[in-house]
Amino acid sequence: MDELGMSPIQSFGFAHNELTYRLEIFPNEVPLALIALSVCLLEFHHLNELDPDIGFIPELMENMVDSRIDVAVRDLDKSDMKEFDAALAKVKLEISSETPL
């Protein structure tokens, strides 16, 4: 952010756009990437600035269903799985306080 002079929201948009091509090649990684981006926004207290009805939040919620998560995490080791579970819990807590899952 400092190097490019971007705000957290601008950096998020840049990262989300940059992931598009990779996620087309590796669609099973979409839930992992969206949770990671969400955690970054949470760290900067900006996740709640996104419109819950359009864009990223519906995409995130669509990918937080158990069937997609199960596929995304099947190759994670125990340490990464523990980290992912903690991140997912944070995001679910934040989203559920704003929008019912």
ZADOPA-336480 format. One record per residue: z, x, y of N, C-alpha, C, O in turn. Coordinates in nm, 4 decimals, always signed. Layout:
N
+----------+----------+----------+----------+----------+----------+----------+----------+----------+----------+----------+----------+
!      n_w !      n_u !      n_v !     ca_w !     ca_u !     ca_v !      c_w !      c_u !      c_v !      o_w !      o_u !      o_v !
+----------+----------+----------+----------+----------+----------+----------+----------+----------+----------+----------+----------+
!        Z !        X !        Y !        Z !        X !        Y !        Z !        X !        Y !        Z !        X !        Y !
...
+----------+----------+----------+----------+----------+----------+----------+----------+----------+----------+----------+----------+
! end
This chain:
101
+----------+----------+----------+----------+----------+----------+----------+----------+----------+----------+----------+----------+
!      n_w !      n_u !      n_v !     ca_w !     ca_u !     ca_v !      c_w !      c_u !      c_v !      o_w !      o_u !      o_v !
+----------+----------+----------+----------+----------+----------+----------+----------+----------+----------+----------+----------+
!  +0.0000 !  +0.0825 !  -0.1188 !  +0.0000 !  +0.0000 !  +0.0000 !  +0.0000 !  +0.0866 !  +0.1246 !  -0.0742 !  +0.0604 !  +0.2192 !
!  +0.0838 !  +0.1904 !  +0.1246 !  +0.0923 !  +0.2767 !  +0.2421 !  -0.0388 !  +0.3503 !  +0.2661 !  -0.0859 !  +0.3607 !  +0.3793 !
!  -0.0965 !  +0.4006 !  +0.1587 !  -0.2187 !  +0.4798 !  +0.1709 !  -0.3346 !  +0.3983 !  +0.2282 !  -0.4113 !  +0.4480 !  +0.3106 !
!  -0.3469 !  +0.2728 !  +0.1841 !  -0.4571 !  +0.1885 !  +0.2304 !  -0.4167 !  +0.0967 !  +0.3453 !  -0.5003 !  +0.0238 !  +0.3989 !
!  -0.2902 !  +0.0998 !  +0.3832 !  -0.2430 !  +0.0163 !  +0.4937 !  -0.2465 !  -0.1318 !  +0.4644 !  -0.2749 !  -0.2129 !  +0.5526 !
!  -0.2174 !  -0.1672 !  +0.3403 !  -0.2217 !  -0.3081 !  +0.3003 !  -0.0819 !  -0.3675 !  +0.2944 !  +0.0163 !  -0.2976 !  +0.2697 !
!  -0.0753 !  -0.4970 !  +0.3174 !  +0.0490 !  -0.5711 !  +0.2973 !  +0.0650 !  -0.5947 !  +0.1467 !  -0.0300 !  -0.5748 !  +0.0710 !
!  +0.1834 !  -0.6365 !  +0.1029 !  +0.1992 !  -0.6674 !  -0.0399 !  +0.1006 !  -0.7735 !  -0.0891 !  +0.0479 !  -0.7615 !  -0.1997 !
!  +0.0753 !  -0.8755 !  -0.0098 !  -0.0189 !  -0.9806 !  -0.0508 !  -0.1607 !  -0.9248 !  -0.0595 !  -0.2336 !  -0.9569 !  -0.1533 !
!  -0.2008 !  -0.8423 !  +0.0361 !  -0.3341 !  -0.7803 !  +0.0310 !  -0.3465 !  -0.6888 !  -0.0907 !  -0.4495 !  -0.6880 !  -0.1582 !
!  -0.2418 !  -0.6122 !  -0.1182 !  -0.2422 !  -0.5230 !  -0.2341 !  -0.2531 !  -0.6024 !  -0.3631 !  -0.3249 !  -0.5634 !  -0.4551 !
!  -0.1818 !  -0.7137 !  -0.3694 !  -0.1892 !  -0.8020 !  -0.4851 !  -0.3330 !  -0.8502 !  -0.5048 !  -0.3863 !  -0.8429 !  -0.6156 !
!  -0.3954 !  -0.8990 !  -0.3985 !  -0.5329 !  -0.9472 !  -0.4076 !  -0.6286 !  -0.8382 !  -0.4538 !  -0.7172 !  -0.8626 !  -0.5357 !
!  -0.6103 !  -0.7191 !  -0.4012 !  -0.6927 !  -0.6054 !  -0.4419 !  -0.6729 !  -0.5766 !  -0.5906 !  -0.7706 !  -0.5608 !  -0.6637 !
!  -0.5481 !  -0.5697 !  -0.6359 !  -0.5193 !  -0.5413 !  -0.7766 !  -0.5741 !  -0.6508 !  -0.8670 !  -0.6310 !  -0.6221 !  -0.9723 !
!  -0.5574 !  -0.7745 !  -0.8266 !  -0.6074 !  -0.8867 !  -0.9066 !  -0.7585 !  -0.8806 !  -0.9195 !  -0.8126 !  -0.9019 !  -1.0281 !
!  -0.8264 !  -0.8518 !  -0.8109 !  -0.9724 !  -0.8393 !  -0.8151 !  -1.0170 !  -0.7212 !  -0.9002 !  -1.1141 !  -0.7320 !  -0.9751 !
!  -0.9475 !  -0.6093 !  -0.8894 !  -0.9841 !  -0.4907 !  -0.9661 !  -0.9661 !  -0.5114 !  -1.1165 !  -1.0367 !  -0.4505 !  -1.1967 !
!  -0.8725 !  -0.5965 !  -1.1539 !  -0.8478 !  -0.6232 !  -1.2955 !  -0.9526 !  -0.7143 !  -1.3579 !  -0.9656 !  -0.7190 !  -1.4803 !
!  -1.0266 !  -0.7859 !  -1.2762 !  -1.1200 !  -0.8861 !  -1.3270 !  -1.2143 !  -0.8297 !  -1.4327 !  -1.2285 !  -0.8888 !  -1.5397 !
!  -1.2783 !  -0.7177 !  -1.4053 !  -1.3741 !  -0.6604 !  -1.5005 !  -1.3047 !  -0.6193 !  -1.6300 !  -1.3527 !  -0.6510 !  -1.7388 !
!  -1.1925 !  -0.5492 !  -1.6188 !  -1.1208 !  -0.5059 !  -1.7391 !  -1.0783 !  -0.6256 !  -1.8235 !  -1.0875 !  -0.6223 !  -1.9463 !
!  -1.0324 !  -0.7299 !  -1.7580 !  -0.9841 !  -0.8457 !  -1.8318 !  -1.0976 !  -0.9249 !  -1.8960 !  -1.0751 !  -0.9974 !  -1.9929 !
!  -1.2188 !  -0.9118 !  -1.8432 !  -1.3340 !  -0.9715 !  -1.9106 !  -1.3618 !  -0.8983 !  -2.0412 !  -1.4045 !  -0.9597 !  -2.1390 !
!  -1.3382 !  -0.7688 !  -2.0433 !  -1.3596 !  -0.6881 !  -2.1633 !  -1.2439 !  -0.7052 !  -2.2621 !  -1.2647 !  -0.7051 !  -2.3835 !
!  -1.1217 !  -0.7199 !  -2.2093 !  -1.0011 !  -0.7329 !  -2.2914 !  -0.9278 !  -0.8624 !  -2.2562 !  -0.8195 !  -0.8577 !  -2.1979 !
!  -0.9847 !  -0.9769 !  -2.2902 !  -0.9252 !  -1.1043 !  -2.2482 !  -0.7851 !  -1.1293 !  -2.3046 !  -0.7084 !  -1.2056 !  -2.2458 !
!  -0.7509 !  -1.0678 !  -2.4151 !  -0.6170 !  -1.0870 !  -2.4705 !  -0.5088 !  -1.0259 !  -2.3828 !  -0.3912 !  -1.0593 !  -2.3974 !
!  -0.5474 !  -0.9363 !  -2.2914 !  -0.4510 !  -0.8706 !  -2.2039 !  -0.4224 !  -0.9497 !  -2.0756 !  -0.3396 !  -0.9078 !  -1.9947 !
!  -0.4886 !  -1.0613 !  -2.0566 !  -0.4710 !  -1.1395 !  -1.9342 !  -0.3242 !  -1.1755 !  -1.9100 !  -0.2748 !  -1.1535 !  -1.7994 !
!  -0.2525 !  -1.2301 !  -2.0092 !  -0.1117 !  -1.2624 !  -1.9816 !  -0.0289 !  -1.1408 !  -1.9403 !  +0.0563 !  -1.1511 !  -1.8520 !
!  -0.0531 !  -1.0269 !  -2.0026 !  +0.0205 !  -0.9051 !  -1.9675 !  -0.0060 !  -0.8656 !  -1.8232 !  +0.0866 !  -0.8328 !  -1.7490 !
!  -0.1319 !  -0.8687 !  -1.7839 !  -0.1689 !  -0.8293 !  -1.6477 !  -0.1132 !  -0.9258 !  -1.5434 !  -0.0635 !  -0.8832 !  -1.4392 !
!  -0.1215 !  -1.0547 !  -1.5714 !  -0.0733 !  -1.1532 !  -1.4748 !  +0.0780 !  -1.1472 !  -1.4592 !  +0.1296 !  -1.1631 !  -1.3486 !
!  +0.1491 !  -1.1244 !  -1.5686 !  +0.2949 !  -1.1097 !  -1.5600 !  +0.3284 !  -0.9840 !  -1.4806 !  +0.4187 !  -0.9858 !  -1.3969 !
!  +0.2563 !  -0.8748 !  -1.5060 !  +0.2811 !  -0.7495 !  -1.4330 !  +0.2576 !  -0.7685 !  -1.2829 !  +0.3381 !  -0.7230 !  -1.2016 !
!  +0.1493 !  -0.8344 !  -1.2464 !  +0.1229 !  -0.8608 !  -1.1039 !  +0.2306 !  -0.9502 !  -1.0441 !  +0.2728 !  -0.9300 !  -0.9302 !
!  +0.2742 !  -1.0477 !  -1.1203 !  +0.3791 !  -1.1384 !  -1.0719 !  +0.5090 !  -1.0639 !  -1.0463 !  +0.5760 !  -1.0885 !  -0.9460 !
!  +0.5450 !  -0.9732 !  -1.1359 !  +0.6681 !  -0.8958 !  -1.1189 !  +0.6586 !  -0.8090 !  -0.9939 !  +0.7564 !  -0.7944 !  -0.9206 !
!  +0.5426 !  -0.7522 !  -0.9700 !  +0.5245 !  -0.6727 !  -0.8473 !  +0.5458 !  -0.7597 !  -0.7237 !  +0.6137 !  -0.7186 !  -0.6296 !
!  +0.4886 !  -0.8779 !  -0.7238 !  +0.5086 !  -0.9684 !  -0.6097 !  +0.6546 !  -1.0102 !  -0.5971 !  +0.7060 !  -1.0236 !  -0.4860 !
!  +0.7212 !  -1.0308 !  -0.7092 !  +0.8641 !  -1.0649 !  -0.7050 !  +0.9454 !  -0.9536 !  -0.6417 !  +1.0384 !  -0.9797 !  -0.5654 !
!  +0.9107 !  -0.8294 !  -0.6731 !  +0.9835 !  -0.7154 !  -0.6168 !  +0.9721 !  -0.7119 !  -0.4650 !  +1.0632 !  -0.6658 !  -0.3963 !
!  +0.8607 !  -0.7603 !  -0.4133 !  +0.8402 !  -0.7631 !  -0.2681 !  +0.8706 !  -0.9007 !  -0.2087 !  +0.8475 !  -0.9235 !  -0.0899 !
!  +0.9222 !  -0.9922 !  -0.2910 !  +0.9609 !  -1.1267 !  -0.2474 !  +0.8431 !  -1.2047 !  -0.1907 !  +0.8572 !  -1.2753 !  -0.0909 !
!  +0.7263 !  -1.1921 !  -0.2545 !  +0.6075 !  -1.2619 !  -0.2048 !  +0.5452 !  -1.3582 !  -0.3045 !  +0.4465 !  -1.4241 !  -0.2718 !
!  +0.5997 !  -1.3683 !  -0.4250 !  +0.5404 !  -1.4605 !  -0.5223 !  +0.5451 !  -1.6044 !  -0.4701 !  +0.4522 !  -1.6822 !  -0.4922 !
!  +0.6518 !  -1.6382 !  -0.4022 !  +0.6660 !  -1.7751 !  -0.3512 !  +0.5730 !  -1.8046 !  -0.2331 !  +0.5667 !  -1.9189 !  -0.1879 !
!  +0.5013 !  -1.7050 !  -0.1827 !  +0.4066 !  -1.7269 !  -0.0734 !  +0.2718 !  -1.7776 !  -0.1224 !  +0.1900 !  -1.8253 !  -0.0437 !
!  +0.2493 !  -1.7669 !  -0.2523 !  +0.1218 !  -1.8118 !  -0.3067 !  +0.1229 !  -1.9627 !  -0.3252 !  +0.2244 !  -2.0205 !  -0.3641 !
!  +0.0110 !  -2.0256 !  -0.2975 !  -0.0009 !  -2.1709 !  -0.3121 !  +0.0152 !  -2.2073 !  -0.4603 !  -0.0618 !  -2.1596 !  -0.5437 !
!  +0.1129 !  -2.2901 !  -0.4940 !  +0.1364 !  -2.3225 !  -0.6345 !  +0.0282 !  -2.4102 !  -0.6968 !  +0.0240 !  -2.4252 !  -0.8189 !
!  -0.0586 !  -2.4679 !  -0.6153 !  -0.1585 !  -2.5609 !  -0.6681 !  -0.2976 !  -2.5007 !  -0.6862 !  -0.3815 !  -2.5593 !  -0.7546 !
!  -0.3230 !  -2.3849 !  -0.6260 !  -0.4565 !  -2.3246 !  -0.6395 !  -0.4437 !  -2.1750 !  -0.6637 !  -0.3424 !  -2.1139 !  -0.6294 !
!  -0.5458 !  -2.1173 !  -0.7222 !  -0.5524 !  -1.9726 !  -0.7370 !  -0.4657 !  -1.9146 !  -0.8460 !  -0.4704 !  -1.9579 !  -0.9612 !
!  -0.3869 !  -1.8167 !  -0.8087 !  -0.3150 !  -1.7334 !  -0.9040 !  -0.2083 !  -1.8081 !  -0.9842 !  -0.1992 !  -1.7884 !  -1.1054 !
!  -0.1290 !  -1.8914 !  -0.9218 !  -0.0178 !  -1.9583 !  -0.9914 !  -0.0685 !  -2.0450 !  -1.1071 !  -0.0143 !  -2.0339 !  -1.2170 !
!  -0.1691 !  -2.1303 !  -1.0885 !  -0.2205 !  -2.2055 !  -1.2043 !  -0.2757 !  -2.1135 !  -1.3140 !  -0.2581 !  -2.1406 !  -1.4328 !
!  -0.3419 !  -2.0056 !  -1.2738 !  -0.3935 !  -1.9089 !  -1.3714 !  -0.2775 !  -1.8462 !  -1.4484 !  -0.2840 !  -1.8317 !  -1.5704 !
!  -0.1728 !  -1.8099 !  -1.3777 !  -0.0539 !  -1.7528 !  -1.4399 !  +0.0081 !  -1.8521 !  -1.5380 !  +0.0369 !  -1.8166 !  -1.6523 !
!  +0.0283 !  -1.9742 !  -1.4948 !  +0.0907 !  -2.0749 !  -1.5802 !  +0.0065 !  -2.1048 !  -1.7039 !  +0.0601 !  -2.1270 !  -1.8125 !
!  -0.1240 !  -2.1051 !  -1.6869 !  -0.2163 !  -2.1269 !  -1.7979 !  -0.2017 !  -2.0172 !  -1.9039 !  -0.2204 !  -2.0423 !  -2.0230 !
!  -0.1686 !  -1.8974 !  -1.8603 !  -0.1580 !  -1.7828 !  -1.9511 !  -0.0158 !  -1.7554 !  -1.9982 !  +0.0071 !  -1.6605 !  -2.0732 !
!  +0.0798 !  -1.8371 !  -1.9553 !  +0.2179 !  -1.8200 !  -1.9999 !  +0.2513 !  -1.9094 !  -2.1185 !  +0.3676 !  -1.9187 !  -2.1578 !
!  +0.1521 !  -1.9747 !  -2.1755 !  +0.1760 !  -2.0570 !  -2.2943 !  +0.1985 !  -1.9644 !  -2.4141 !  +0.1419 !  -1.8553 !  -2.4218 !
!  +0.2817 !  -2.0103 !  -2.5063 !  +0.3208 !  -1.9272 !  -2.6203 !  +0.2028 !  -1.8723 !  -2.6996 !  +0.2058 !  -1.7570 !  -2.7426 !
!  +0.0997 !  -1.9526 !  -2.7194 !  -0.0133 !  -1.9069 !  -2.8009 !  -0.0842 !  -1.7867 !  -2.7373 !  -0.1267 !  -1.6954 !  -2.8081 !
!  -0.0967 !  -1.7863 !  -2.6069 !  -0.1614 !  -1.6723 !  -2.5394 !  -0.0689 !  -1.5517 !  -2.5338 !  -0.1137 !  -1.4379 !  -2.5485 !
!  +0.0598 !  -1.5762 !  -2.5126 !  +0.1575 !  -1.4672 !  -2.5096 !  +0.1634 !  -1.3995 !  -2.6462 !  +0.1642 !  -1.2768 !  -2.6550 !
!  +0.1676 !  -1.4801 !  -2.7532 !  +0.1757 !  -1.4242 !  -2.8885 !  +0.0600 !  -1.3289 !  -2.9174 !  +0.0803 !  -1.2237 !  -2.9779 !
!  -0.0589 !  -1.3642 !  -2.8755 !  -0.1759 !  -1.2788 !  -2.8966 !  -0.1654 !  -1.1528 !  -2.8103 !  -0.1967 !  -1.0429 !  -2.8560 !
!  -0.1220 !  -1.1689 !  -2.6881 !  -0.1157 !  -1.0570 !  -2.5935 !  -0.0151 !  -0.9503 !  -2.6364 !  -0.0385 !  -0.8314 !  -2.6151 !
!  +0.0951 !  -0.9911 !  -2.6959 !  +0.2030 !  -0.8967 !  -2.7259 !  +0.2018 !  -0.8433 !  -2.8692 !  +0.2886 !  -0.7638 !  -2.9053 !
!  +0.1078 !  -0.8842 !  -2.9494 !  +0.1114 !  -0.8478 !  -3.0918 !  +0.1067 !  -0.6970 !  -3.1166 !  +0.1540 !  -0.6517 !  -3.2208 !
!  +0.0521 !  -0.6190 !  -3.0256 !  +0.0432 !  -0.4741 !  -3.0460 !  +0.1472 !  -0.3952 !  -2.9663 !  +0.1450 !  -0.2721 !  -2.9675 !
!  +0.2371 !  -0.4633 !  -2.8979 !  +0.3394 !  -0.3927 !  -2.8213 !  +0.4475 !  -0.3380 !  -2.9135 !  +0.4852 !  -0.4020 !  -3.0116 !
!  +0.4967 !  -0.2192 !  -2.8810 !  +0.6095 !  -0.1671 !  -2.9583 !  +0.7378 !  -0.2340 !  -2.9098 !  +0.7359 !  -0.3090 !  -2.8121 !
!  +0.8491 !  -0.2071 !  -2.9778 !  +0.9753 !  -0.2752 !  -2.9463 !  +1.0192 !  -0.2520 !  -2.8028 !  +1.0669 !  -0.3447 !  -2.7373 !
!  +1.0042 !  -0.1309 !  -2.7532 !  +1.0459 !  -0.0989 !  -2.6162 !  +0.9623 !  -0.1760 !  -2.5144 !  +1.0156 !  -0.2357 !  -2.4209 !
!  +0.8301 !  -0.1736 !  -2.5341 !  +0.7412 !  -0.2469 !  -2.4432 !  +0.7643 !  -0.3972 !  -2.4536 !  +0.7561 !  -0.4687 !  -2.3538 !
!  +0.7928 !  -0.4445 !  -2.5735 !  +0.8177 !  -0.5872 !  -2.5925 !  +0.9440 !  -0.6302 !  -2.5186 !  +0.9481 !  -0.7373 !  -2.4582 !
!  +1.0462 !  -0.5466 !  -2.5237 !  +1.1702 !  -0.5768 !  -2.4528 !  +1.1453 !  -0.5830 !  -2.3017 !  +1.1958 !  -0.6718 !  -2.2331 !
!  +1.0678 !  -0.4885 !  -2.2517 !  +1.0343 !  -0.4854 !  -2.1088 !  +0.9518 !  -0.6075 !  -2.0698 !  +0.9749 !  -0.6688 !  -1.9655 !
!  +0.8558 !  -0.6419 !  -2.1546 !  +0.7724 !  -0.7587 !  -2.1270 !  +0.8556 !  -0.8864 !  -2.1271 !  +0.8403 !  -0.9703 !  -2.0384 !
!  +0.9429 !  -0.9017 !  -2.2250 !  +1.0277 !  -1.0211 !  -2.2322 !  +1.1127 !  -1.0362 !  -2.1062 !  +1.1292 !  -1.1470 !  -2.0551 !
!  +1.1661 !  -0.9257 !  -2.0565 !  +1.2464 !  -0.9298 !  -1.9345 !  +1.1600 !  -0.9715 !  -1.8151 !  +1.2024 !  -1.0525 !  -1.7327 !
!  +1.0400 !  -0.9164 !  -1.8064 !  +0.9488 !  -0.9517 !  -1.6970 !  +0.9086 !  -1.0983 !  -1.7058 !  +0.9065 !  -1.1687 !  -1.6049 !
!  +0.8772 !  -1.1433 !  -1.8244 !  +0.8374 !  -1.2832 !  -1.8445 !  +0.9508 !  -1.3772 !  -1.8051 !  +0.9271 !  -1.4799 !  -1.7416 !
!  +1.0723 !  -1.3430 !  -1.8421 !  +1.1878 !  -1.4267 !  -1.8068 !  +1.2050 !  -1.4359 !  -1.6552 !  +1.2341 !  -1.5433 !  -1.6026 !
!  +1.1871 !  -1.3240 !  -1.5849 !  +1.1978 !  -1.3251 !  -1.4378 !  +1.0931 !  -1.4172 !  -1.3760 !  +1.1228 !  -1.4970 !  -1.2872 !
!  +0.9701 !  -1.4042 !  -1.4250 !  +0.8603 !  -1.4835 !  -1.3693 !  +0.8813 !  -1.6316 !  -1.3998 !  +0.8625 !  -1.7166 !  -1.3127 !
!  +0.9202 !  -1.6623 !  -1.5232 !  +0.9441 !  -1.8026 !  -1.5590 !  +1.0544 !  -1.8631 !  -1.4730 !  +1.0434 !  -1.9775 !  -1.4290 !
!  +1.1593 !  -1.7877 !  -1.4495 !  +1.2692 !  -1.8365 !  -1.3668 !  +1.2213 !  -1.8668 !  -1.2248 !  +1.2537 !  -1.9714 !  -1.1686 !
!  +1.1449 !  -1.7756 !  -1.1684 !  +1.0930 !  -1.7950 !  -1.0322 !  +0.9960 !  -1.9121 !  -1.0257 !  +1.0048 !  -1.9953 !  -0.9355 !
!  +0.9043 !  -1.9187 !  -1.1202 !  +0.8045 !  -2.0264 !  -1.1208 !  +0.8728 !  -2.1603 !  -1.1430 !  +0.8376 !  -2.2584 !  -1.0776 !
!  +0.9692 !  -2.1666 !  -1.2333 !  +1.0338 !  -2.2941 !  -1.2620 !  +1.1159 !  -2.3434 !  -1.1439 !  +1.1389 !  -2.4636 !  -1.1305 !
!  +1.1602 !  -2.2528 !  -1.0585 !  +1.2342 !  -2.2964 !  -0.9401 !  +1.1407 !  -2.3550 !  -0.8344 !  +1.1839 !  -2.4290 !  -0.7460 !
!  +1.0125 !  -2.3210 !  -0.8447 !  +0.9132 !  -2.3706 !  -0.7495 !  +0.8309 !  -2.4861 !  -0.8070 !  +0.8053 !  -2.5856 !  -0.7392 !
!  +0.7898 !  -2.4707 !  -0.9342 !  +0.6984 !  -2.5657 !  -0.9973 !  +0.7432 !  -2.5874 !  -1.1407 !  +0.7711 !  -2.4893 !  -1.2097 !
!  +0.7515 !  -2.7095 !  -1.1890 !  +0.7869 !  -2.7304 !  -1.3292 !  +0.6806 !  -2.6728 !  -1.4214 !  +0.5611 !  -2.6929 !  -1.3996 !
!  +0.7244 !  -2.6006 !  -1.5251 !  +0.6291 !  -2.5427 !  -1.6218 !  +0.5820 !  -2.6463 !  -1.7199 !  +0.5018 !  -2.6157 !  -1.8082 !
+----------+----------+----------+----------+----------+----------+----------+----------+----------+----------+----------+----------+
! end
